[in-house]
Amino acid sequence: MRANKNMKEVIVKIPKRMLNENEHTVVHQEPERGDFVYISTRRYVSDYEADTIREEMMKGYVEMSQINLKIAAECLHVEFEAQHTVERLVSGG
């Protein structure tokens, strides 16, 4: 991996089994081992961000469902009154 001012060197311990799997998987591409860590880290961050957004969306939908239920419950009597008025007008009574 190329040296870059925006990068910091770290030491990462990876199980040998995982490292061997990596070497067998990318044998045709011949990347450096540092690239494997970089790619894995980027993938982890990307997945983490997607999971966080998904969890926030689920939380928002649950919160909105409670608000919508309260609004519907508050307006239920108005719906019944409107339905009764329509039925009365249609039936001529």
DSSP file (Angstrom, degrees, kcal/mol; ACC not computed):
  #  RESIDUE AA STRUCTURE BP1 BP2  ACC     N-H-->O    O-->H-N    N-H-->O    O-->H-N    TCO  KAPPA ALPHA  PHI   PSI    X-CA   Y-CA   Z-CA
    1    1 A M              0   0    0      0, 0.0     2,-0.1     0, 0.0    32,-0.0   0.000 360.0 360.0 360.0 140.1    0.0    0.0    0.0
    2    2 A R        -     0   0    0      1,-0.1     2,-0.2     0, 0.0     0, 0.0  -0.397 360.0-108.1 -73.5 146.5    1.4    3.5   -0.8
    3    3 A A        -     0   0    0     -2,-0.1     2,-0.3     2,-0.0    -1,-0.1  -0.519  42.6-179.4 -71.6 140.5    2.4    5.8    1.9
    4    4 A N    >   -     0   0    0     -2,-0.2     3,-1.6     3,-0.1     0, 0.0  -0.998  37.1-131.8-144.9 141.8    0.0    8.7    2.3
    5    5 A K  T 3  S+     0   0    0     -2,-0.3    -1,-0.1     1,-0.3    -2,-0.0   0.783 109.1  56.6 -63.9 -26.2    0.0   11.7    4.7
    6    6 A N  T 3  S+     0   0    0     -3,-0.0     2,-0.3     2,-0.0    -1,-0.3   0.373  96.7  83.0 -87.0   4.6   -3.7   11.0    5.5
    7    7 A M    <   -     0   0    0     -3,-1.6     2,-0.4     2,-0.0    -3,-0.1  -0.811  60.9-154.5-113.8 151.4   -2.9    7.5    6.6
    8    8 A K        -     0   0    0     -2,-0.3     2,-0.4     2,-0.0    -3,-0.0  -0.979  21.4-124.6-122.8 135.8   -1.7    6.1    9.9
    9    9 A E        +     0   0    0     -2,-0.4     2,-0.3     2,-0.0    -2,-0.0  -0.640  35.0 174.6 -81.9 131.7    0.2    2.8   10.2
   10   10 A V        -     0   0    0     -2,-0.4     2,-0.5     2,-0.0    -2,-0.0  -0.924  30.1-123.5-131.7 158.4   -1.4    0.3   12.7
   11   11 A I        -     0   0    0     -2,-0.3     2,-0.5     2,-0.0    -2,-0.0  -0.911  28.0-169.4-104.3 128.1   -0.6   -3.2   13.6
   12   12 A V        -     0   0    0     -2,-0.5     2,-0.6     2,-0.0    25,-0.0  -0.964  13.7-146.4-120.9 130.7   -3.4   -5.7   13.1
   13   13 A K        -     0   0    0     -2,-0.5    -2,-0.0     0, 0.0     0, 0.0  -0.866  22.0-179.2 -97.7 123.8   -3.5   -9.2   14.4
   14   14 A I        -     0   0    0     -2,-0.6     5,-0.0     3,-0.0    -2,-0.0  -0.969  33.6-106.4-123.0 134.8   -5.4  -11.6   12.1
   15   15 A P     >  -     0   0    0      0, 0.0     4,-2.2     0, 0.0     3,-0.3  -0.304  28.0-124.2 -57.8 143.3   -5.9  -15.3   12.7
   16   16 A K  H  > S+     0   0    0      1,-0.2     4,-2.9     2,-0.2     5,-0.2   0.870 110.3  58.0 -58.1 -38.5   -3.7  -17.4   10.3
   17   17 A R  H  > S+     0   0    0      1,-0.2     4,-2.2     2,-0.2    -1,-0.2   0.917 108.0  45.9 -59.1 -43.6   -6.8  -19.2    9.0
   18   18 A M  H  > S+     0   0    0     -3,-0.3     4,-2.2     2,-0.2    -1,-0.2   0.905 112.8  49.7 -67.1 -41.0   -8.3  -15.9    7.9
   19   19 A L  H  X S+     0   0    0     -4,-2.2     4,-2.3     2,-0.2    -2,-0.2   0.899 110.6  50.3 -64.6 -40.9   -5.1  -14.8    6.3
   20   20 A N  H  X S+     0   0    0     -4,-2.9     4,-2.1     2,-0.2    -2,-0.2   0.901 109.4  51.3 -63.9 -41.1   -4.7  -18.1    4.5
   21   21 A E  H  X S+     0   0    0     -4,-2.2     4,-2.1    -5,-0.2    -2,-0.2   0.907 109.6  51.1 -61.7 -40.5   -8.3  -17.8    3.2
   22   22 A N  H  X S+     0   0    0     -4,-2.2     4,-2.3     1,-0.2    -2,-0.2   0.928 108.7  50.2 -61.8 -45.8   -7.5  -14.3    2.0
   23   23 A E  H  < S+     0   0    0     -4,-2.3    -1,-0.2     1,-0.2    -2,-0.2   0.863 112.7  46.9 -63.7 -35.9   -4.4  -15.5    0.1
   24   24 A H  H >< S+     0   0    0     -4,-2.1     3,-0.7     1,-0.2    -1,-0.2   0.855 112.8  50.4 -72.4 -34.3   -6.4  -18.3   -1.6
   25   25 A T  H 3< S+     0   0    0     -4,-2.1     3,-0.3     1,-0.2    -2,-0.2   0.901 119.1  33.1 -71.3 -41.8   -9.2  -16.0   -2.5
   26   26 A V  T 3X S+     0   0    0     -4,-2.3     4,-1.6     1,-0.2     3,-0.5  -0.053  75.9 124.6-109.1  32.8   -7.2  -13.2   -4.1
   27   27 A V  T <4 S+     0   0    0     -3,-0.7    -1,-0.2     1,-0.2    -2,-0.1   0.806  76.8  49.2 -62.8 -29.8   -4.4  -15.2   -5.6
   28   28 A H  T  4 S+     0   0    0     -3,-0.3    -1,-0.2     1,-0.2    -2,-0.1   0.759 111.0  48.5 -81.8 -24.6   -5.0  -13.8   -9.1
   29   29 A Q  T  4 S-     0   0    0     -3,-0.5    -2,-0.2    -4,-0.1    -1,-0.2   0.750  86.2-154.6 -88.5 -24.7   -5.1  -10.2   -8.0
   30   30 A E     <  +     0   0    0     -4,-1.6    -3,-0.1    -7,-0.1     2,-0.1   0.889  25.3 172.3  51.2  50.8   -1.9  -10.2   -5.9
   31   31 A P        -     0   0    0      0, 0.0    -1,-0.1     0, 0.0     2,-0.1  -0.444  37.5-100.0 -80.2 162.1   -2.8   -7.3   -3.6
   32   32 A E    >>  -     0   0    0     -2,-0.1     4,-1.2     1,-0.1     3,-0.5  -0.412  30.5-114.0 -73.6 158.5   -0.7   -6.5   -0.6
   33   33 A R  H 3> S+     0   0    0      1,-0.2     4,-1.7     2,-0.2     5,-0.2   0.845 117.3  60.7 -63.8 -32.1   -1.8   -7.7    2.8
   34   34 A G  H 3> S+     0   0    0      1,-0.2     4,-2.5     2,-0.2    -1,-0.2   0.854  99.0  56.6 -62.3 -34.4   -2.4   -4.1    3.8
   35   35 A D  H <> S+     0   0    0     -3,-0.5     4,-3.2     2,-0.2     5,-0.3   0.880 102.4  55.7 -63.7 -37.1   -4.9   -3.8    1.0
   36   36 A F  H  X S+     0   0    0     -4,-1.2     4,-2.5     2,-0.2    -2,-0.2   0.930 109.9  44.8 -60.2 -45.5   -6.8   -6.7    2.5
   37   37 A V  H  X S+     0   0    0     -4,-1.7     4,-2.6     2,-0.2    -2,-0.2   0.914 114.5  49.4 -65.4 -42.3   -7.1   -4.9    5.8
   38   38 A Y  H  X S+     0   0    0     -4,-2.5     4,-2.7     2,-0.2     5,-0.2   0.943 113.4  45.2 -62.0 -48.6   -8.0   -1.6    4.1
   39   39 A I  H  X S+     0   0    0     -4,-3.2     4,-2.5     1,-0.2    -2,-0.2   0.914 114.2  49.3 -62.6 -43.1  -10.7   -3.3    2.0
   40   40 A S  H  X S+     0   0    0     -4,-2.5     4,-2.4    -5,-0.3    -1,-0.2   0.906 111.9  48.7 -63.2 -41.6  -12.1   -5.2    5.0
   41   41 A T  H  X S+     0   0    0     -4,-2.6     4,-2.7     2,-0.2    -2,-0.2   0.922 111.5  48.7 -65.4 -44.1  -12.2   -2.1    7.1
   42   42 A R  H  X S+     0   0    0     -4,-2.7     4,-2.7     1,-0.2    -2,-0.2   0.909 112.0  49.7 -61.6 -41.6  -13.9   -0.1    4.4
   43   43 A R  H  X S+     0   0    0     -4,-2.5     4,-2.8    -5,-0.2     5,-0.2   0.918 111.2  49.3 -63.1 -42.8  -16.5   -2.9    3.9
   44   44 A Y  H  X S+     0   0    0     -4,-2.4     4,-2.8     2,-0.2    -2,-0.2   0.931 112.5  47.2 -61.7 -46.0  -17.0   -3.0    7.7
   45   45 A V  H  X S+     0   0    0     -4,-2.7     4,-2.6     2,-0.2    -2,-0.2   0.917 113.1  49.1 -62.9 -43.1  -17.6    0.7    7.9
   46   46 A S  H  X S+     0   0    0     -4,-2.7     4,-2.2     2,-0.2    -2,-0.2   0.926 113.6  45.5 -62.2 -46.0  -19.9    0.7    4.9
   47   47 A D  H  X S+     0   0    0     -4,-2.8     4,-2.7     2,-0.2    -2,-0.2   0.894 112.1  52.5 -63.9 -40.0  -21.9   -2.2    6.4
   48   48 A Y  H  X S+     0   0    0     -4,-2.8     4,-2.5    -5,-0.2    -2,-0.2   0.916 109.7  48.4 -62.7 -43.6  -22.0   -0.5    9.8
   49   49 A E  H  X S+     0   0    0     -4,-2.6     4,-2.5     2,-0.2    -1,-0.2   0.916 112.2  48.8 -63.2 -43.0  -23.3    2.7    8.2
   50   50 A A  H  X S+     0   0    0     -4,-2.2     4,-2.5     1,-0.2    -2,-0.2   0.914 112.3  48.3 -63.5 -42.9  -26.0    0.9    6.3
   51   51 A D  H  X S+     0   0    0     -4,-2.7     4,-2.6     2,-0.2    -1,-0.2   0.895 110.9  51.3 -64.1 -39.8  -27.0   -1.0    9.5
   52   52 A T  H  X S+     0   0    0     -4,-2.5     4,-2.4     2,-0.2    -2,-0.2   0.925 111.3  46.8 -63.6 -44.9  -27.2    2.2   11.5
   53   53 A I  H  X S+     0   0    0     -4,-2.5     4,-2.6     2,-0.2    -2,-0.2   0.923 112.2  50.8 -62.4 -44.0  -29.4    3.9    8.8
   54   54 A R  H  X S+     0   0    0     -4,-2.5     4,-2.4     1,-0.2    -2,-0.2   0.917 111.3  47.8 -60.3 -44.4  -31.6    0.8    8.7
   55   55 A E  H  X S+     0   0    0     -4,-2.6     4,-2.4     2,-0.2    -1,-0.2   0.898 111.7  49.9 -64.5 -40.6  -32.0    0.8   12.5
   56   56 A E  H  X S+     0   0    0     -4,-2.4     4,-2.5     2,-0.2    -2,-0.2   0.899 110.7  50.3 -64.7 -40.2  -32.7    4.5   12.6
   57   57 A M  H  X S+     0   0    0     -4,-2.6     4,-2.5     2,-0.2    -2,-0.2   0.920 110.8  48.8 -63.5 -43.4  -35.4    4.1    9.9
   58   58 A M  H  X S+     0   0    0     -4,-2.4     4,-2.2     2,-0.2    -2,-0.2   0.925 111.6  49.5 -61.9 -44.1  -37.0    1.3   11.8
   59   59 A K  H  X S+     0   0    0     -4,-2.4     4,-2.4     1,-0.2    -2,-0.2   0.912 111.1  50.2 -60.8 -43.2  -37.0    3.3   15.0
   60   60 A G  H  X S+     0   0    0     -4,-2.5     4,-2.6     1,-0.2    -1,-0.2   0.899 109.4  50.2 -62.9 -42.0  -38.6    6.3   13.1
   61   61 A Y  H  X S+     0   0    0     -4,-2.5     4,-2.1     2,-0.2    -1,-0.2   0.893 110.7  49.7 -64.5 -39.0  -41.3    4.1   11.6
   62   62 A V  H  X S+     0   0    0     -4,-2.2     4,-1.6     2,-0.2    -2,-0.2   0.933 112.4  47.6 -64.9 -45.0  -42.2    2.7   15.0
   63   63 A E  H  X S+     0   0    0     -4,-2.4     4,-1.8     1,-0.2    -2,-0.2   0.917 113.3  48.0 -61.8 -43.4  -42.3    6.2   16.5
   64   64 A M  H  X S+     0   0    0     -4,-2.6     4,-3.0     1,-0.2    -1,-0.2   0.847 105.7  58.3 -67.3 -33.2  -44.5    7.4   13.6
   65   65 A S  H  X S+     0   0    0     -4,-2.1     4,-2.2     1,-0.2    -1,-0.2   0.895 106.4  48.9 -64.0 -37.6  -46.8    4.4   13.9
   66   66 A Q  H  X S+     0   0    0     -4,-1.6     4,-2.0     2,-0.2    -1,-0.2   0.909 112.9  47.2 -66.7 -41.6  -47.6    5.4   17.5
   67   67 A I  H  X S+     0   0    0     -4,-1.8     4,-2.3     2,-0.2    -2,-0.2   0.927 112.5  49.2 -64.6 -45.0  -48.2    9.0   16.5
   68   68 A N  H  X S+     0   0    0     -4,-3.0     4,-2.6     1,-0.2    -2,-0.2   0.876 109.1  53.1 -62.9 -38.0  -50.5    7.9   13.6
   69   69 A L  H  X S+     0   0    0     -4,-2.2     4,-2.4    -5,-0.2    -1,-0.2   0.908 109.4  48.5 -63.9 -41.9  -52.4    5.6   15.9
   70   70 A K  H  X S+     0   0    0     -4,-2.0     4,-2.2     2,-0.2    -2,-0.2   0.914 112.3  48.6 -64.1 -43.0  -53.1    8.4   18.4
   71   71 A I  H  X S+     0   0    0     -4,-2.3     4,-1.6     2,-0.2    -2,-0.2   0.926 112.4  48.4 -62.9 -44.5  -54.2   10.7   15.6
   72   72 A A  H  X S+     0   0    0     -4,-2.6     4,-0.6     1,-0.2    -2,-0.2   0.900 111.5  49.8 -63.0 -40.9  -56.5    8.0   14.2
   73   73 A A  H >< S+     0   0    0     -4,-2.4     3,-0.6     1,-0.2     4,-0.4   0.885 109.8  51.4 -66.0 -38.3  -58.0    7.3   17.6
   74   74 A E  H 3< S+     0   0    0     -4,-2.2     3,-0.3     1,-0.2    -1,-0.2   0.829 115.5  41.6 -66.8 -31.7  -58.6   11.1   18.2
   75   75 A C  H 3X S+     0   0    0     -4,-1.6     4,-1.8     1,-0.2     3,-0.3   0.399  86.1  96.6 -97.6   1.7  -60.5   11.4   14.9
   76   76 A L  H <X S+     0   0    0     -3,-0.6     4,-2.2    -4,-0.6     5,-0.2   0.902  81.7  52.7 -61.8 -42.4  -62.4    8.2   15.0
   77   77 A H  H  > S+     0   0    0     -4,-0.4     4,-2.2    -3,-0.3    -1,-0.2   0.854 107.4  53.1 -63.3 -33.0  -65.6    9.8   16.4
   78   78 A V  H  > S+     0   0    0     -3,-0.3     4,-2.5    -4,-0.2    -1,-0.2   0.891 107.8  51.1 -67.3 -39.6  -65.5   12.3   13.5
   79   79 A E  H  X S+     0   0    0     -4,-1.8     4,-2.5     2,-0.2    -2,-0.2   0.924 110.9  47.7 -62.2 -45.0  -65.3    9.5   11.0
   80   80 A F  H  X S+     0   0    0     -4,-2.2     4,-2.4     1,-0.2    -2,-0.2   0.905 112.0  50.1 -63.3 -40.9  -68.3    7.7   12.6
   81   81 A E  H  X S+     0   0    0     -4,-2.2     4,-2.3     2,-0.2    -2,-0.2   0.912 111.5  48.0 -64.2 -42.5  -70.3   11.0   12.6
   82   82 A A  H  X S+     0   0    0     -4,-2.5     4,-2.4     2,-0.2    -2,-0.2   0.908 112.0  49.5 -64.4 -42.3  -69.5   11.6    8.9
   83   83 A Q  H  X S+     0   0    0     -4,-2.5     4,-2.4     1,-0.2    -2,-0.2   0.912 111.3  49.3 -63.2 -42.1  -70.5    8.1    8.0
   84   84 A H  H  X S+     0   0    0     -4,-2.4     4,-2.2     2,-0.2    -2,-0.2   0.906 110.9  50.3 -63.5 -41.9  -73.7    8.5    9.9
   85   85 A T  H  X S+     0   0    0     -4,-2.3     4,-2.5     2,-0.2    -2,-0.2   0.916 111.1  48.4 -63.6 -43.9  -74.5   11.8    8.2
   86   86 A V  H  X S+     0   0    0     -4,-2.4     4,-2.7     1,-0.2     5,-0.2   0.932 112.2  48.6 -62.5 -46.2  -73.8   10.3    4.7
   87   87 A E  H  X S+     0   0    0     -4,-2.4     4,-2.1     1,-0.2     6,-0.3   0.884 112.2  49.6 -62.1 -38.0  -76.1    7.3    5.4
   88   88 A R  H  X>S+     0   0    0     -4,-2.2     5,-1.9    -5,-0.2     4,-0.7   0.912 113.5  45.4 -67.9 -42.0  -78.8    9.6    6.7
   89   89 A L  H  <5S+     0   0    0     -4,-2.5     3,-0.3     4,-0.2    -2,-0.2   0.883 114.2  48.5 -69.6 -37.6  -78.6   11.8    3.6
   90   90 A V  H  <5S+     0   0    0     -4,-2.7    -2,-0.2     1,-0.2    -1,-0.2   0.884 112.2  48.0 -69.5 -38.4  -78.5    8.9    1.2
   91   91 A S  H  <5S-     0   0    0     -4,-2.1    -1,-0.2    -5,-0.2    -2,-0.2   0.591 111.5-121.2 -80.8  -8.8  -81.4    7.2    2.8
   92   92 A G  T  <5       0   0    0     -4,-0.7    -3,-0.2    -3,-0.3    -4,-0.1   0.656 360.0 360.0  82.9  14.6  -83.4   10.4    2.8
   93   93 A G      <       0   0    0     -5,-1.9    -4,-0.2    -6,-0.3    -5,-0.1   0.423 360.0 360.0-111.8 360.0  -83.9   10.4    6.5
